[in-house]
Amino acid sequence: MEFIIIAIIAVILSVILGILFGYNLKKVKKITENKELDEKIKKYPNNIEICKSFLKKLNNEKVKVEENSDNEASLYIAVTNKILIANISNTYTRIQTIAHECLHSVQNRKILMFNFIFSNIYILYYITICVLAIFKILPNKLVFLSIYLLLSLVYYMVRIYLENDAMINAKYLAKEYMEEIKISSKEEINKIVKKFGKINDIGIRCVNYKFFLNIIVKLLIFLGICIVR
């Protein structure tokens, strides 16, 4: 019975927070679509050159940079100190996206490595308790559930810090770059940066909620296993 109550509360909280945070990925996607700005950004150097310019500006030129059109999302891999740029050449958001990943590369190294190691431990722990619960060999499920929730809090805190820090500062780094390279007029830059701001306003809320929702989904799966088994 206690697992059902926890599940109901988790669903209710998820719905409430989803409404409060305005979780709407379609809205974010719509904001990122702007053919006029896409054309203006095409005048800028290719993604790898932009990335290297950012890294030079951040005094972190040791980072490896690769572009892969098969990747759905750009990312910075802390363990290999590498930035992978996705297929974003045709969108005006590419400058801010690349700035975002470059900013990840200069974040606190200890936190980055902790995030990598802890995330893997966190996932491994979750899989383990689910498997043990399925085979009915998990003693005192509430204790292991409590541990999962504590680990989730740490996971959420670290991930949100890293993502919010990069998202908030990416706009300013992108603006500085555009002003220095002087390809666009001041008016065009302000227009582009204003769009970046709108994306971040919704994007930060959506990312924060998405991480929370991922934790809740895992929680509901585990609770479902406990209820059935």
HELIX and SHEET records of a PDB file:
HELIX    1   1 GLU A    2  LEU A   20  1                                  19    
HELIX    2   2 LEU A   25  THR A   32  1                                   8    
HELIX    3   3 LYS A   35  ILE A   41  1                                   7    
HELIX    4   4 ASN A   47  LYS A   57  1                                  11    
HELIX    5   5 ARG A   94  SER A  105  1                                  12    
HELIX    6   6 ARG A  109  ILE A  134  1                                  26    
HELIX    7   7 LYS A  141  ILE A  181  1                                  41    
HELIX    8   8 LYS A  186  VAL A  228  1                                  43    
SHEET    1   A 3 LYS A  64  GLU A  67  0                                        
SHEET    2   A 3 LYS A  82  ILE A  85  1                                        
SHEET    3   A 3 LEU A  75  ILE A  77 -1                                        
END                                                                             
